[in-house]
Amino acid sequence: MSKKNGNIVAVITMIFLFGMISFVTNLAAPIGNIWKMQPGIDGSNTLGMMGNMMNFLAYAIMGIPAGRMLTKFGYKKTALIAIAVGFVGVFVQFLSGVSVSFVVYLLGAFICGFSVCMLNTVVNPMLKILGGKKSNQYIQIGGTFNSLMGTVTPMLVGVLIGQLTKESVISDVNPVLFIAMGVFAAAFVILNFIKIEDPEGVKSDGKAASPWKFKHFIYGIIAIFIYVGVEVGIPGTLNFYLSDTANGAGLDSSIAVKIAGFVAGTYWFMMLVGRFTSSFISGKVSARTQLTCVSVVAIVLCVAAMFIPAANTTKMPVFTGSGFDMAVVPVSALLLVLCGLCTSVMWGTIFDLAVEGLGTATNQASGIFMAMVVGGGILPLLQNFIADKAGYMPSYWVIVAGLAFILFFAVVGSKIKKA
């Protein structure tokens, strides 16, 4: 195999892994719909979101070590370790269906969290290495595929579950788990046969400055912690809300889970659209302006969604099992889906503003940022605890409060200051 052909195969493999990050992560909320119906859990949204929590908790433990792995093992070996860990994590989730054990499922979600954390650390720089002058184009393609998989996952799981009842079991989604394991296995084999050389500068001399000296960076990592929780909490809780035929939106029980999956998937599709659009305007509109605007719009959409009665409905395209159709959903669901356009640009703009002026401290800052992704597990858990106590829509005050801090960071906190 020539070097050029090897690079093409490696690039395609990395793009698929980019998608797997989103695919594995977005399995948590829809599979949580099944577990919350099991005996002993009895409909608890908090417990239903525990798989998501375990997935993101792994980031807090693995974020900084993942960066150190790049220094010790290099990109290729780190990627292979991440792929192997991902296969094991999905397999353990499969075993949770065989043993019907919620604890085994949580273990599998936790292991998958280690995998996607390492993949997040290595995939972007690997595409940059492999792509050369086309690296940015490959990264954008990878990001688009990541959003596409985020769109498809809840829809696919919703179709496989069908009508959500106490008889629903984790084995209903085995086809999705088999697909995930197959992709991981294929990626592991392919990557083994491809030569990838680490770029100069991967090794650290340990003399880099500390990012903790910068006040705007401290605000930035708080903002990224909150952002990931907002990004995950909006569609995750919306999925629970629409699936709950007793206390939620009151949809027909025979299609509620399918509709919920499609609506949640549409949120991730909005993120795809937002990222694609942002790629055209980012050179002309500053990160601070973008973040300020989308934060304000997202706050307005969330507040409006909370106060519009569920009886006020609209039509959205949904997958019914045999094709696409227009289904009636609460207007609030549509408004929350539109938030995906806003959250789509937040990661990049927050990161850009937070590391501005850090110089040699940027590499260390990146590892800290990865650890802060744990917010994607903690905030949705808090939100669904409130949903159990006060209802689904009031739980979105957690999202509004988070968006308010992100707005503060955009306007005030991102100004470069030493701590």
C-alpha positions in Angstrom: 0.0 0.0 0.0 1.5 3.4 -1.0 1.8 6.2 1.5 -0.8 8.3 -0.3 -3.3 5.4 -0.3 -2.5 4.6 3.3 -3.2 8.2 4.3 -6.6 8.1 2.5 -7.6 5.0 4.3 -6.3 6.4 7.6 -8.3 9.7 7.1 -11.5 7.7 6.3 -10.9 5.6 9.5 -10.4 8.8 11.6 -13.6 10.3 10.2 -15.5 7.2 11.1 -14.0 7.4 14.6 -15.1 11.0 14.7 -18.6 9.8 14.2 -18.2 7.0 16.7 -17.5 9.6 19.4 -21.0 11.0 18.9 -22.6 7.6 18.2 -21.4 6.1 21.5 -22.1 9.2 23.5 -25.6 9.6 22.2 -26.6 6.1 23.0 -26.8 6.9 26.7 -30.1 9.0 26.8 -32.2 6.7 24.6 -31.0 3.5 26.3 -31.6 5.3 29.6 -35.3 5.3 28.5 -35.3 1.5 28.6 -33.5 1.2 32.0 -35.8 3.7 33.7 -38.8 1.4 32.9 -37.1 -1.6 34.6 -38.2 -2.9 38.1 -36.4 -1.1 40.9 -35.9 2.1 38.8 -39.6 2.7 38.3 -39.5 5.7 35.9 -36.8 7.7 37.6 -35.4 10.3 35.2 -32.4 10.7 37.5 -31.4 7.0 37.3 -32.3 7.0 33.6 -29.6 9.6 33.0 -27.0 7.8 35.1 -25.5 6.1 32.0 -24.9 9.5 30.5 -23.4 10.6 33.8 -21.0 7.7 33.9 -20.0 8.3 30.3 -19.0 11.9 31.0 -17.5 11.2 34.5 -14.8 9.3 32.7 -13.7 12.6 31.1 -12.9 14.0 34.6 -10.6 11.1 35.3 -9.1 10.6 31.8 -9.0 14.1 30.3 -5.5 15.1 31.5 -4.0 11.6 31.4 -5.2 11.3 27.7 -3.0 14.2 26.8 0.0 12.6 28.6 -0.6 9.4 26.7 0.0 11.2 23.5 3.4 12.3 24.8 4.3 8.8 26.0 2.9 6.5 23.3 2.3 8.8 20.3 -0.9 9.3 18.3 -1.2 5.9 16.6 -0.8 3.8 19.8 -3.1 6.1 21.8 -5.8 5.8 19.1 -5.5 2.0 19.1 -5.8 1.9 22.9 -8.9 4.1 22.6 -10.5 1.9 20.0 -9.9 -1.3 22.0 -11.3 0.3 25.1 -14.4 1.5 23.1 -15.0 -2.1 21.9 -14.8 -3.4 25.5 -17.2 -0.7 26.7 -19.8 -1.4 24.1 -19.4 -5.2 24.7 -20.0 -4.7 28.5 -23.2 -2.8 27.6 -24.3 -5.7 25.5 -23.6 -8.0 28.5 -25.8 -5.8 30.7 -28.7 -7.0 28.5 -27.7 -10.6 28.9 -27.4 -10.3 32.7 -30.2 -7.6 32.9 -27.9 -5.7 35.3 -28.1 -1.9 35.6 -24.7 -1.9 37.3 -23.1 -3.7 34.4 -24.6 -1.2 32.0 -23.2 1.7 34.1 -19.8 0.0 34.0 -20.0 -0.3 30.2 -21.0 3.4 29.9 -18.1 4.4 32.1 -15.6 2.4 30.0 -17.0 3.9 26.8 -16.4 7.3 28.4 -12.7 6.5 28.7 -12.7 5.6 25.0 -14.4 8.7 23.6 -12.2 10.9 25.9 -9.1 9.4 24.4 -10.5 9.6 20.9 -11.5 13.2 21.3 -7.9 13.9 22.3 -6.3 12.1 19.4 -8.6 12.3 16.4 -8.4 16.0 15.6 -4.5 16.2 15.6 -4.3 12.9 13.7 -6.5 14.4 10.9 -4.2 17.4 10.9 -1.2 15.2 10.6 -2.7 13.0 7.8 -4.4 15.8 5.9 -1.5 18.2 5.5 -2.8 21.2 3.5 -6.2 19.7 3.5 -6.3 19.1 7.3 -8.9 21.7 8.0 -11.2 20.3 5.3 -10.8 16.8 6.8 -11.5 18.1 10.3 -14.7 19.9 9.0 -15.8 16.6 7.3 -15.1 14.7 10.5 -17.1 17.3 12.5 -20.0 17.0 10.1 -20.0 13.2 10.3 -19.9 13.5 14.1 -23.1 15.6 14.0 -24.7 13.3 11.5 -24.1 10.3 13.9 -25.5 12.3 16.7 -28.6 12.9 14.6 -29.0 9.2 13.6 -28.4 7.5 16.9 -31.5 8.5 19.0 -33.7 8.0 15.9 -32.3 4.5 15.3 -32.6 3.5 19.0 -36.2 4.9 19.0 -37.2 2.8 16.0 -35.7 -0.4 17.6 -37.4 0.2 20.9 -40.8 0.8 19.4 -43.4 1.3 22.1 -41.7 1.8 25.4 -43.2 -0.5 28.1 -42.1 -2.3 31.2 -41.4 -5.3 28.8 -38.8 -3.3 26.9 -35.3 -4.7 27.4 -31.8 -3.6 26.6 -31.4 -6.4 24.0 -33.9 -4.5 21.9 -31.0 -2.2 20.8 -28.5 -5.0 20.3 -28.2 -4.2 16.5 -26.9 -0.8 17.4 -24.4 -2.2 19.8 -23.2 -4.8 17.2 -22.7 -2.0 14.7 -20.6 0.0 17.2 -18.4 -3.1 18.0 -18.0 -3.8 14.3 -16.8 -0.3 13.5 -14.4 -0.4 16.4 -13.0 -3.8 15.4 -12.6 -2.8 11.8 -10.9 0.5 12.7 -8.5 -1.3 15.0 -7.4 -3.7 12.3 -7.1 -1.0 9.6 -5.1 1.4 11.8 -2.6 -1.4 12.7 -1.5 -1.6 9.0 -1.1 2.1 8.5 2.2 3.9 9.3 1.6 7.2 11.1 4.5 9.3 12.1 4.2 11.7 15.1 4.9 15.3 14.3 7.8 17.2 15.8 6.9 18.9 19.1 4.7 16.1 20.5 7.2 15.5 23.3 6.9 18.1 26.1 9.9 19.6 27.9 7.8 20.3 30.9 8.7 24.1 30.8 5.3 25.3 29.5 3.6 28.1 31.5 0.6 27.4 33.7 -2.8 28.4 32.3 -4.1 28.8 35.8 -2.4 32.2 35.9 -5.0 33.6 33.5 -8.4 34.6 34.9 -10.2 34.5 31.6 -9.0 30.8 31.2 -10.6 30.0 34.6 -13.9 31.5 33.5 -13.5 29.6 30.2 -13.2 26.1 31.7 -16.2 26.9 33.9 -18.0 27.9 30.7 -17.0 24.7 28.9 -18.1 22.6 31.8 -21.5 24.3 31.7 -21.7 24.3 27.9 -21.3 20.5 27.5 -24.0 20.0 30.2 -26.3 22.4 28.3 -25.6 20.7 24.9 -26.4 17.2 26.3 -29.2 18.3 28.7 -31.4 20.0 26.2 -32.0 17.0 23.9 -31.5 14.3 26.6 -34.3 15.7 28.8 -36.4 16.5 25.8 -36.2 12.8 24.8 -37.4 11.8 28.3 -40.2 14.4 28.2 -41.6 13.3 24.8 -41.3 9.6 25.7 -43.2 10.0 29.0 -46.8 9.5 28.0 -48.1 9.9 31.5 -46.2 13.0 32.8 -44.7 14.4 29.7 -46.1 15.8 26.4 -49.0 13.3 26.3 -48.1 11.8 22.9 -49.6 8.5 21.7 -47.9 5.7 23.6 -47.5 3.6 20.4 -45.2 6.1 18.7 -44.0 8.4 21.6 -40.5 6.9 21.8 -40.0 7.0 18.0 -41.1 10.7 17.9 -38.9 11.5 20.9 -35.9 9.9 19.2 -36.5 11.8 16.0 -37.0 15.1 17.7 -33.8 14.6 19.7 -32.0 13.6 16.6 -33.2 16.8 14.9 -31.5 18.8 17.6 -28.2 17.3 16.6 -29.0 17.9 13.0 -29.5 21.6 13.9 -26.0 21.5 15.4 -24.7 20.1 12.1 -26.4 23.0 10.2 -25.1 25.5 12.7 -21.5 24.3 12.5 -21.6 24.3 8.7 -23.0 27.8 8.6 -20.4 29.0 11.2 -17.6 27.8 9.0 -18.5 30.5 6.5 -18.9 33.4 8.9 -16.2 32.7 11.5 -13.6 34.7 9.4 -15.8 37.7 9.4 -17.6 37.6 12.8 -15.5 37.4 16.0 -15.9 34.5 18.4 -17.0 36.9 21.1 -19.8 38.3 18.9 -21.0 34.8 17.9 -21.0 33.5 21.5 -22.9 36.6 22.7 -25.6 36.3 20.1 -26.2 32.6 20.3 -26.3 32.7 24.1 -29.0 35.4 24.1 -31.1 33.5 21.5 -30.8 30.2 23.3 -31.9 31.8 26.6 -35.0 33.3 24.8 -35.8 30.0 23.2 -35.5 28.0 26.5 -37.6 30.5 28.5 -40.3 30.6 25.8 -40.3 26.8 25.8 -40.9 26.6 29.5 -43.8 29.0 29.6 -45.7 27.8 26.4 -48.3 25.2 27.5 -47.9 21.7 26.2 -51.4 22.0 24.7 -49.9 24.4 22.1 -48.7 22.1 19.4 -47.1 22.3 16.0 -46.1 19.8 13.3 -42.6 18.3 12.8 -41.4 15.6 10.4 -40.9 12.3 12.2 -40.0 8.7 11.3 -43.0 6.5 12.0 -41.3 3.1 11.3 -42.6 2.8 7.8 -41.6 6.2 6.5 -41.6 9.9 7.2 -44.7 11.7 8.3 -45.7 15.0 10.0 -46.4 14.5 13.7 -47.9 16.8 16.3 -45.5 17.9 19.1 -45.6 20.7 21.6 -44.3 24.0 20.4 -41.9 23.9 23.3 -40.2 20.8 21.7 -39.6 22.7 18.5 -38.1 25.7 20.3 -35.7 23.4 22.2 -34.7 21.7 19.0 -33.8 25.1 17.5 -31.4 25.6 20.4 -29.1 23.2 18.5 -28.3 26.0 16.1 -27.0 28.1 19.1 -25.1 25.4 20.9 -23.4 24.2 17.7 -20.8 27.1 17.8 -20.3 27.3 21.5 -17.5 24.8 22.0 -15.2 26.4 19.4 -15.9 30.0 20.4 -15.5 29.3 24.2 -12.2 27.4 23.5 -10.9 30.2 21.2 -11.6 32.9 23.8 -10.4 30.9 26.8 -6.9 30.1 25.3 -6.3 33.5 23.7 -3.0 34.9 25.0 -2.0 31.7 26.8 1.1 31.0 24.6 3.0 27.9 25.8 0.3 27.2 28.3 -2.2 26.2 25.5 -1.3 22.5 25.4 -1.9 22.1 29.2 -5.1 24.1 28.8 -6.4 21.7 26.2 -6.0 18.7 28.6 -7.9 20.6 31.3 -10.6 21.5 28.8 -11.1 17.8 28.1 -11.5 17.0 31.8 -14.2 19.7 32.0 -16.3 17.7 29.6 -17.6 16.0 32.7 -20.2 18.7 32.9 -22.1 16.8 30.2 -22.8 14.2 32.9 -23.3 16.3 36.0 -25.7 19.1 34.7 -28.1 16.7 32.9 -28.2 14.6 36.1 -29.1 17.7 38.1 -31.6 18.7 35.5 -33.4 15.3 35.6 -33.3 15.3 39.4 -35.3 18.5 39.2 -37.5 17.0 36.5 -38.4 14.2 38.9 -39.3 16.7 41.6 -40.8 19.6 39.8 -41.5 18.5 36.2 -39.7 18.5 32.9 -40.1 22.1 31.8 -39.1 23.7 35.1 -35.9 21.6 34.9 -34.8 23.8 32.0 -34.1 26.6 34.5 -30.8 24.7 34.9 -30.1 25.2 31.2 -31.1 28.9 31.4 -28.8 29.5 34.3 -25.9 27.8 32.4 -26.6 29.9 29.3 -26.5 33.0 31.5 -23.0 32.2 32.7 -21.9 31.5 29.1 -23.3 35.0 28.1 -21.3 36.5 31.1 -18.2 34.8 29.8 -18.7 36.1 26.3 -19.3 39.7 27.4 -17.1 40.1 30.4 -15.2 36.9 31.5 -13.3 36.4 28.3 -11.4 39.6 28.5 -7.7 38.6 28.9 -6.6 39.0 32.5 -4.1 37.3 34.8 -5.6 35.6 37.8 
